[in-house]
Amino acid sequence: MRVRITLENVGHTMSKLIELPEPPKVGDVVTVDRGRQRVVGRVEREPETDVHVVSLTEDEYDLEIYLHPRIHLEHLAGMKEDGWEIEGEEDLRRELRERLSPQGGPGPIAQN
């Protein structure tokens, strides 16, 4: 059975099409790439494609990644290697690179 696993990532959807004997149920714990376990938050069936869309919940590790743009970029690269599609990938990468770049440059120091 074809299942599309999805994960929301700072307003961007990441998804991966996989084969499973049956779709998981809400509340099930599933193991995804690199041994990460996640809880299933929602399961819907797309009638036009007969694919079950399984939304995974975020965990503490995801939230930690979001706070560190360099780690977040590295994580995205790993997900791409594992076959994930990232909606708005270029925009997300640009946003993360902007967070890494210094805001403004050195300027005069105010003398009081």
N, CA, C and O atoms as a GROMACS GRO file, in nm:
protein
  448
    1MET      N    1   0.084  -0.117   0.000
    1MET     CA    2   0.000   0.000   0.000
    1MET      C    3   0.089   0.124   0.000
    1MET      O    4   0.187   0.131   0.075
    2ARG      N    5   0.055   0.220  -0.085
    2ARG     CA    6   0.133   0.344  -0.092
    2ARG      C    7   0.089   0.440   0.017
    2ARG      O    8  -0.029   0.466   0.036
    3VAL      N    9   0.189   0.493   0.087
    3VAL     CA   10   0.166   0.586   0.197
    3VAL      C   11   0.259   0.704   0.178
    3VAL      O   12   0.379   0.688   0.155
    4ARG      N   13   0.204   0.823   0.188
    4ARG     CA   14   0.288   0.943   0.185
    4ARG      C   15   0.298   0.993   0.328
    4ARG      O   16   0.199   1.033   0.389
    5ILE      N   17   0.421   0.990   0.382
    5ILE     CA   18   0.441   1.043   0.516
    5ILE      C   19   0.475   1.191   0.502
    5ILE      O   20   0.551   1.230   0.414
    6THR      N   21   0.418   1.272   0.589
    6THR     CA   22   0.441   1.416   0.582
    6THR      C   23   0.479   1.470   0.719
    6THR      O   24   0.443   1.415   0.823
    7LEU      N   25   0.553   1.578   0.713
    7LEU     CA   26   0.596   1.647   0.834
    7LEU      C   27   0.595   1.796   0.804
    7LEU      O   28   0.652   1.839   0.704
    8GLU      N   29   0.532   1.872   0.889
    8GLU     CA   30   0.533   2.018   0.873
    8GLU      C   31   0.662   2.070   0.932
    8GLU      O   32   0.705   2.028   1.040
    9ASN      N   33   0.725   2.164   0.860
    9ASN     CA   34   0.854   2.215   0.902
    9ASN      C   35   0.854   2.365   0.883
    9ASN      O   36   0.878   2.414   0.772
   10VAL      N   37   0.828   2.439   0.989
   10VAL     CA   38   0.828   2.584   0.986
   10VAL      C   39   0.744   2.636   0.868
   10VAL      O   40   0.789   2.723   0.794
   11GLY      N   41   0.625   2.582   0.852
   11GLY     CA   42   0.536   2.625   0.745
   11GLY      C   43   0.561   2.560   0.610
   11GLY      O   44   0.492   2.593   0.513
   12HIS      N   45   0.656   2.468   0.601
   12HIS     CA   46   0.685   2.397   0.477
   12HIS      C   47   0.655   2.249   0.499
   12HIS      O   48   0.691   2.192   0.602
   13THR      N   49   0.590   2.187   0.402
   13THR     CA   50   0.558   2.045   0.414
   13THR      C   51   0.667   1.961   0.351
   13THR      O   52   0.709   1.986   0.238
   14MET      N   53   0.711   1.862   0.424
   14MET     CA   54   0.807   1.764   0.373
   14MET      C   55   0.733   1.633   0.360
   14MET      O   56   0.655   1.596   0.448
   15SER      N   57   0.756   1.562   0.249
   15SER     CA   58   0.683   1.438   0.230
   15SER      C   59   0.770   1.334   0.161
   15SER      O   60   0.868   1.366   0.094
   16LYS      N   61   0.730   1.210   0.180
   16LYS     CA   62   0.802   1.097   0.120
   16LYS      C   63   0.702   0.986   0.094
   16LYS      O   64   0.625   0.949   0.183
   17LEU      N   65   0.704   0.933  -0.027
   17LEU     CA   66   0.616   0.824  -0.064
   17LEU      C   67   0.686   0.692  -0.033
   17LEU      O   68   0.798   0.668  -0.079
   18ILE      N   69   0.619   0.606   0.045
   18ILE     CA   70   0.676   0.477   0.083
   18ILE      C   71   0.571   0.368   0.067
   18ILE      O   72   0.453   0.396   0.048
   19GLU      N   73   0.614   0.245   0.073
   19GLU     CA   74   0.524   0.129   0.069
   19GLU      C   75   0.517   0.069   0.209
   19GLU      O   76   0.620   0.046   0.273
   20LEU      N   77   0.396   0.043   0.255
   20LEU     CA   78   0.374  -0.023   0.384
   20LEU      C   79   0.266  -0.130   0.364
   20LEU      O   80   0.182  -0.117   0.275
   21PRO      N   81   0.267  -0.236   0.447
   21PRO     CA   82   0.163  -0.338   0.435
   21PRO      C   83   0.024  -0.279   0.460
   21PRO      O   84  -0.074  -0.323   0.400
   22GLU      N   85   0.016  -0.181   0.551
   22GLU     CA   86  -0.110  -0.113   0.582
   22GLU      C   87  -0.076   0.022   0.642
   22GLU      O   88   0.032   0.039   0.699
   23PRO      N   89  -0.166   0.118   0.630
   23PRO     CA   90  -0.136   0.250   0.686
   23PRO      C   91  -0.139   0.246   0.838
   23PRO      O   92  -0.219   0.172   0.896
   24PRO      N   93  -0.054   0.323   0.904
   24PRO     CA   94  -0.060   0.329   1.050
   24PRO      C   95  -0.184   0.404   1.095
   24PRO      O   96  -0.252   0.469   1.015
   25LYS      N   97  -0.213   0.395   1.222
   25LYS     CA   98  -0.329   0.462   1.281
   25LYS      C   99  -0.281   0.581   1.365
   25LYS      O  100  -0.165   0.586   1.407
   26VAL      N  101  -0.370   0.675   1.386
   26VAL     CA  102  -0.338   0.790   1.471
   26VAL      C  103  -0.292   0.739   1.607
   26VAL      O  104  -0.356   0.654   1.668
   27GLY      N  105  -0.181   0.794   1.654
   27GLY     CA  106  -0.125   0.754   1.783
   27GLY      C  107  -0.017   0.648   1.772
   27GLY      O  108   0.060   0.628   1.866
   28ASP      N  109  -0.011   0.578   1.658
   28ASP     CA  110   0.096   0.478   1.639
   28ASP      C  111   0.232   0.546   1.636
   28ASP      O  112   0.243   0.662   1.596
   29VAL      N  113   0.333   0.475   1.679
   29VAL     CA  114   0.470   0.522   1.668
   29VAL      C  115   0.532   0.452   1.548
   29VAL      O  116   0.530   0.330   1.538
   30VAL      N  117   0.587   0.532   1.456
   30VAL     CA  118   0.649   0.476   1.337
   30VAL      C  119   0.796   0.514   1.335
   30VAL      O  120   0.836   0.620   1.385
   31THR      N  121   0.876   0.427   1.278
   31THR     CA  122   1.018   0.455   1.262
   31THR      C  123   1.041   0.503   1.120
   31THR      O  124   1.006   0.435   1.024
   32VAL      N  125   1.100   0.621   1.108
   32VAL     CA  126   1.130   0.678   0.977
   32VAL      C  127   1.280   0.675   0.956
   32VAL      O  128   1.351   0.608   1.031
   33ASP      N  129   1.328   0.745   0.858
   33ASP     CA  130   1.470   0.742   0.822
   33ASP      C  131   1.562   0.760   0.942
   33ASP      O  132   1.533   0.834   1.036
   34ARG      N  133   1.674   0.690   0.935
   34ARG     CA  134   1.781   0.702   1.035
   34ARG      C  135   1.735   0.668   1.175
   34ARG      O  136   1.790   0.716   1.274
   35GLY      N  137   1.631   0.582   1.183
   35GLY     CA  138   1.587   0.530   1.311
   35GLY      C  139   1.503   0.623   1.396
   35GLY      O  140   1.470   0.590   1.510
   36ARG      N  141   1.466   0.740   1.342
   36ARG     CA  142   1.385   0.833   1.420
   36ARG      C  143   1.244   0.778   1.436
   36ARG      O  144   1.183   0.733   1.339
   37GLN      N  145   1.194   0.783   1.556
   37GLN     CA  146   1.057   0.740   1.582
   37GLN      C  147   0.970   0.863   1.600
   37GLN      O  148   1.008   0.961   1.664
   38ARG      N  149   0.851   0.855   1.540
   38ARG     CA  150   0.758   0.966   1.547
   38ARG      C  151   0.618   0.913   1.571
   38ARG      O  152   0.587   0.798   1.541
   39VAL      N  153   0.534   0.999   1.625
   39VAL     CA  154   0.394   0.964   1.651
   39VAL      C  155   0.310   1.011   1.533
   39VAL      O  156   0.327   1.122   1.483
   40VAL      N  157   0.217   0.926   1.490
   40VAL     CA  158   0.125   0.960   1.382
   40VAL      C  159   0.017   1.052   1.438
   40VAL      O  160  -0.051   1.017   1.535
   41GLY      N  161   0.002   1.170   1.377
   41GLY     CA  162  -0.095   1.266   1.424
   41GLY      C  163  -0.225   1.266   1.345
   41GLY      O  164  -0.331   1.300   1.398
   42ARG      N  165  -0.218   1.227   1.217
   42ARG     CA  166  -0.337   1.227   1.133
   42ARG      C  167  -0.316   1.131   1.017
   42ARG      O  168  -0.204   1.116   0.967
   43VAL      N  169  -0.423   1.066   0.973
   43VAL     CA  170  -0.420   0.977   0.857
   43VAL      C  171  -0.541   1.010   0.770
   43VAL      O  172  -0.655   1.010   0.818
   44GLU      N  173  -0.516   1.038   0.643
   44GLU     CA  174  -0.623   1.065   0.547
   44GLU      C  175  -0.595   0.987   0.419
   44GLU      O  176  -0.480   0.957   0.388
   45ARG      N  177  -0.700   0.954   0.347
   45ARG     CA  178  -0.683   0.884   0.220
   45ARG      C  179  -0.718   0.978   0.107
   45ARG      O  180  -0.823   1.042   0.108
   46GLU      N  181  -0.628   0.987   0.007
   46GLU     CA  182  -0.654   1.068  -0.112
   46GLU      C  183  -0.731   0.979  -0.210
   46GLU      O  184  -0.672   0.887  -0.267
   47PRO      N  185  -0.859   1.003  -0.230
   47PRO     CA  186  -0.939   0.914  -0.315
   47PRO      C  187  -0.890   0.910  -0.460
   47PRO      O  188  -0.898   0.805  -0.524
   48GLU      N  189  -0.839   1.022  -0.512
   48GLU     CA  190  -0.798   1.024  -0.652
   48GLU      C  191  -0.671   0.942  -0.678
   48GLU      O  192  -0.650   0.895  -0.790
   49THR      N  193  -0.587   0.925  -0.577
   49THR     CA  194  -0.462   0.849  -0.597
   49THR      C  195  -0.458   0.720  -0.516
   49THR      O  196  -0.370   0.637  -0.537
   50ASP      N  197  -0.554   0.703  -0.422
   50ASP     CA  198  -0.556   0.589  -0.331
   50ASP      C  199  -0.430   0.581  -0.246
   50ASP      O  200  -0.387   0.472  -0.206
   51VAL      N  201  -0.372   0.697  -0.217
   51VAL     CA  202  -0.255   0.706  -0.129
   51VAL      C  203  -0.304   0.752   0.008
   51VAL      O  204  -0.385   0.844   0.017
   52HIS      N  205  -0.255   0.689   0.112
   52HIS     CA  206  -0.285   0.733   0.248
   52HIS      C  207  -0.180   0.836   0.288
   52HIS      O  208  -0.060   0.810   0.278
   53VAL      N  209  -0.225   0.953   0.332
   53VAL     CA  210  -0.135   1.059   0.377
   53VAL      C  211  -0.127   1.051   0.529
   53VAL      O  212  -0.227   1.066   0.599
   54VAL      N  213  -0.007   1.028   0.579
   54VAL     CA  214   0.017   1.010   0.722
   54VAL      C  215   0.098   1.129   0.772
   54VAL      O  216   0.214   1.144   0.736
   55SER      N  217   0.037   1.211   0.855
   55SER     CA  218   0.105   1.328   0.911
   55SER      C  219   0.170   1.289   1.043
   55SER      O  220   0.106   1.234   1.132
   56LEU      N  221   0.298   1.318   1.053
   56LEU     CA  222   0.374   1.287   1.174
   56LEU      C  223   0.383   1.410   1.262
   56LEU      O  224   0.386   1.522   1.213
   57THR      N  225   0.387   1.389   1.392
   57THR     CA  226   0.399   1.501   1.485
   57THR      C  227   0.546   1.539   1.500
   57THR      O  228   0.636   1.458   1.480
   58GLU      N  229   0.566   1.664   1.537
   58GLU     CA  230   0.700   1.711   1.566
   58GLU      C  231   0.739   1.664   1.705
   58GLU      O  232   0.653   1.641   1.791
   59ASP      N  233   0.867   1.651   1.726
   59ASP     CA  234   0.915   1.615   1.860
   59ASP      C  235   1.016   1.719   1.907
   59ASP      O  236   1.040   1.818   1.839
   60GLU      N  237   1.074   1.697   2.023
   60GLU     CA  238   1.168   1.792   2.081
   60GLU      C  239   1.288   1.814   1.990
   60GLU      O  240   1.340   1.925   1.980
   61TYR      N  241   1.334   1.709   1.923
   61TYR     CA  242   1.449   1.719   1.834
   61TYR      C  243   1.417   1.815   1.718
   61TYR      O  244   1.501   1.897   1.681
   62ASP      N  245   1.296   1.804   1.661
   62ASP     CA  246   1.256   1.894   1.553
   62ASP      C  247   1.261   2.039   1.601
   62ASP      O  248   1.314   2.127   1.533
   63LEU      N  249   1.204   2.064   1.718
   63LEU     CA  250   1.200   2.199   1.770
   63LEU      C  251   1.341   2.253   1.795
   63LEU      O  252   1.367   2.371   1.771
   64GLU      N  253   1.430   2.170   1.841
   64GLU     CA  254   1.570   2.211   1.863
   64GLU      C  255   1.636   2.245   1.729
   64GLU      O  256   1.709   2.344   1.720
   65ILE      N  257   1.612   2.164   1.627
   65ILE     CA  258   1.668   2.189   1.494
   65ILE      C  259   1.622   2.325   1.443
   65ILE      O  260   1.702   2.399   1.385
   66TYR      N  261   1.494   2.359   1.462
   66TYR     CA  262   1.440   2.483   1.409
   66TYR      C  263   1.510   2.605   1.469
   66TYR      O  264   1.515   2.710   1.406
   67LEU      N  265   1.563   2.591   1.590
   67LEU     CA  266   1.629   2.704   1.656
   67LEU      C  267   1.769   2.730   1.603
   67LEU      O  268   1.824   2.838   1.625
   68HIS      N  269   1.828   2.634   1.535
   68HIS     CA  270   1.967   2.644   1.490
   68HIS      C  271   1.972   2.630   1.338
   68HIS      O  272   1.968   2.519   1.286
   69PRO      N  273   1.981   2.742   1.265
   69PRO     CA  274   1.972   2.736   1.120
   69PRO      C  275   2.078   2.648   1.053
   69PRO      O  276   2.048   2.581   0.954
   70ARG      N  277   2.199   2.646   1.103
   70ARG     CA  278   2.304   2.563   1.041
   70ARG      C  279   2.268   2.413   1.055
   70ARG      O  280   2.281   2.337   0.959
   71ILE      N  281   2.224   2.373   1.172
   71ILE     CA  282   2.184   2.234   1.195
   71ILE      C  283   2.060   2.202   1.111
   71ILE      O  284   2.047   2.092   1.058
   72HIS      N  285   1.970   2.299   1.100
   72HIS     CA  286   1.848   2.281   1.021
   72HIS      C  287   1.884   2.256   0.874
   72HIS      O  288   1.827   2.167   0.811
   73LEU      N  289   1.977   2.334   0.819
   73LEU     CA  290   2.022   2.314   0.681
   73LEU      C  291   2.084   2.176   0.662
   73LEU      O  292   2.058   2.109   0.562
   74GLU      N  293   2.164   2.132   0.757
   74GLU     CA  294   2.225   1.999   0.750
   74GLU      C  295   2.118   1.890   0.755
   74GLU      O  296   2.127   1.789   0.685
   75HIS      N  297   2.017   1.911   0.839
   75HIS     CA  298   1.908   1.816   0.852
   75HIS      C  299   1.830   1.805   0.720
   75HIS      O  300   1.792   1.696   0.678
   76LEU      N  301   1.806   1.920   0.655
   76LEU     CA  302   1.738   1.920   0.526
   76LEU      C  303   1.817   1.840   0.423
   76LEU      O  304   1.759   1.765   0.345
   77ALA      N  305   1.948   1.856   0.424
   77ALA     CA  306   2.032   1.782   0.329
   77ALA      C  307   2.018   1.632   0.353
   77ALA      O  308   2.010   1.555   0.257
   78GLY      N  309   2.015   1.590   0.478
   78GLY     CA  310   1.999   1.448   0.511
   78GLY      C  311   1.863   1.396   0.467
   78GLY      O  312   1.852   1.284   0.416
   79MET      N  313   1.760   1.477   0.486
   79MET     CA  314   1.626   1.435   0.443
   79MET      C  315   1.620   1.420   0.292
   79MET      O  316   1.558   1.326   0.242
   80LYS      N  317   1.684   1.511   0.219
   80LYS     CA  318   1.686   1.500   0.074
   80LYS      C  319   1.757   1.371   0.031
   80LYS      O  320   1.712   1.302  -0.060
   81GLU      N  321   1.867   1.338   0.098
   81GLU     CA  322   1.938   1.213   0.069
   81GLU      C  323   1.849   1.092   0.093
   81GLU      O  324   1.862   0.990   0.024
   82ASP      N  325   1.759   1.103   0.190
   82ASP     CA  326   1.669   0.993   0.224
   82ASP      C  327   1.542   0.992   0.138
   82ASP      O  328   1.453   0.910   0.162
   83GLY      N  329   1.533   1.082   0.040
   83GLY     CA  330   1.422   1.078  -0.053
   83GLY      C  331   1.302   1.166  -0.021
   83GLY      O  332   1.197   1.152  -0.083
   84TRP      N  333   1.316   1.257   0.074
   84TRP     CA  334   1.206   1.346   0.108
   84TRP      C  335   1.195   1.458   0.006
   84TRP      O  336   1.296   1.506  -0.047
   85GLU      N  337   1.071   1.499  -0.024
   85GLU     CA  338   1.043   1.617  -0.105
   85GLU      C  339   1.011   1.730  -0.009
   85GLU      O  340   0.940   1.711   0.089
   86ILE      N  341   1.065   1.848  -0.037
   86ILE     CA  342   1.046   1.962   0.053
   86ILE      C  343   0.973   2.072  -0.024
   86ILE      O  344   1.028   2.131  -0.118
   87GLU      N  345   0.851   2.100   0.017
   87GLU     CA  346   0.771   2.205  -0.045
   87GLU      C  347   0.836   2.340  -0.015
   87GLU      O  348   0.865   2.370   0.101
   88GLY      N  349   0.858   2.420  -0.117
   88GLY     CA  350   0.920   2.552  -0.096
   88GLY      C  351   1.062   2.543  -0.047
   88GLY      O  352   1.107   2.626   0.032
   89GLU      N  353   1.134   2.441  -0.094
   89GLU     CA  354   1.270   2.416  -0.044
   89GLU      C  355   1.362   2.536  -0.060
   89GLU      O  356   1.434   2.571   0.034
   90GLU      N  357   1.362   2.597  -0.176
   90GLU     CA  358   1.453   2.711  -0.198
   90GLU      C  359   1.422   2.826  -0.104
   90GLU      O  360   1.513   2.890  -0.052
   91ASP      N  361   1.294   2.853  -0.083
   91ASP     CA  362   1.255   2.960   0.010
   91ASP      C  363   1.301   2.927   0.152
   91ASP      O  364   1.353   3.014   0.222
   92LEU      N  365   1.281   2.803   0.194
   92LEU     CA  366   1.322   2.762   0.328
   92LEU      C  367   1.473   2.774   0.344
   92LEU      O  368   1.520   2.826   0.445
   93ARG      N  369   1.548   2.727   0.246
   93ARG     CA  370   1.694   2.737   0.253
   93ARG      C  371   1.740   2.883   0.257
   93ARG      O  372   1.831   2.918   0.331
   94ARG      N  373   1.676   2.969   0.176
   94ARG     CA  374   1.711   3.111   0.176
   94ARG      C  375   1.683   3.172   0.314
   94ARG      O  376   1.766   3.247   0.366
   95GLU      N  377   1.568   3.140   0.372
   95GLU     CA  378   1.536   3.192   0.505
   95GLU      C  379   1.640   3.150   0.608
   95GLU      O  380   1.681   3.229   0.692
   96LEU      N  381   1.681   3.024   0.601
   96LEU     CA  382   1.780   2.974   0.697
   96LEU      C  383   1.916   3.039   0.675
   96LEU      O  384   1.985   3.073   0.772
   97ARG      N  385   1.956   3.058   0.549
   97ARG     CA  386   2.084   3.124   0.521
   97ARG      C  387   2.081   3.269   0.569
   97ARG      O  388   2.180   3.321   0.619
   98GLU      N  389   1.967   3.335   0.552
   98GLU     CA  390   1.954   3.473   0.600
   98GLU      C  391   1.969   3.480   0.751
   98GLU      O  392   2.028   3.574   0.804
   99ARG      N  393   1.916   3.380   0.821
   99ARG     CA  394   1.930   3.377   0.967
   99ARG      C  395   2.075   3.355   1.007
   99ARG      O  396   2.117   3.396   1.116
  100LEU      N  397   2.154   3.291   0.920
  100LEU     CA  398   2.295   3.268   0.949
  100LEU      C  399   2.382   3.390   0.924
  100LEU      O  400   2.484   3.408   0.991
  101SER      N  401   2.342   3.474   0.829
  101SER     CA  402   2.426   3.588   0.793
  101SER      C  403   2.413   3.697   0.899
  101SER      O  404   2.306   3.716   0.957
  102PRO      N  405   2.521   3.769   0.923
  102PRO     CA  406   2.514   3.876   1.023
  102PRO      C  407   2.420   3.985   0.975
  102PRO      O  408   2.418   4.018   0.857
  103GLN      N  409   2.346   4.041   1.065
  103GLN     CA  410   2.254   4.150   1.032
  103GLN      C  411   2.333   4.281   1.035
  103GLN      O  412   2.383   4.322   1.139
  104GLY      N  413   2.343   4.343   0.919
  104GLY     CA  414   2.422   4.467   0.912
  104GLY      C  415   2.569   4.434   0.926
  104GLY      O  416   2.607   4.317   0.920
  105GLY      N  417   2.646   4.526   0.943
  105GLY     CA  418   2.790   4.506   0.959
  105GLY      C  419   2.839   4.589   1.075
  105GLY      O  420   2.760   4.652   1.146
  106PRO      N  421   2.970   4.590   1.094
  106PRO     CA  422   3.022   4.672   1.203
  106PRO      C  423   2.998   4.819   1.173
  106PRO      O  424   3.013   4.862   1.059
  107GLY      N  425   2.962   4.892   1.269
  107GLY     CA  426   2.935   5.036   1.253
  107GLY      C  427   2.995   5.114   1.366
  107GLY      O  428   3.059   5.057   1.456
  108PRO      N  429   2.975   5.241   1.363
  108PRO     CA  430   3.033   5.323   1.470
  108PRO      C  431   2.966   5.292   1.604
  108PRO      O  432   2.848   5.258   1.609
  109ILE      N  433   3.040   5.302   1.706
  109ILE     CA  434   2.989   5.282   1.841
  109ILE      C  435   2.952   5.418   1.898
  109ILE      O  436   3.032   5.512   1.896
  110ALA      N  437   2.832   5.428   1.946
  110ALA     CA  438   2.786   5.556   2.001
  110ALA      C  439   2.864   5.589   2.126
  110ALA      O  440   2.883   5.505   2.214
  111GLN      N  441   2.910   5.713   2.132
  111GLN     CA  442   2.983   5.763   2.250
  111GLN      C  443   2.887   5.847   2.335
  111GLN      O  444   2.828   5.943   2.285
  112ASN      N  445   2.872   5.811   2.459
  112ASN     CA  446   2.782   5.889   2.547
  112ASN      C  447   2.862   5.972   2.641
  112ASN      O  448   2.805   6.045   2.723
   0.00000   0.00000   0.00000
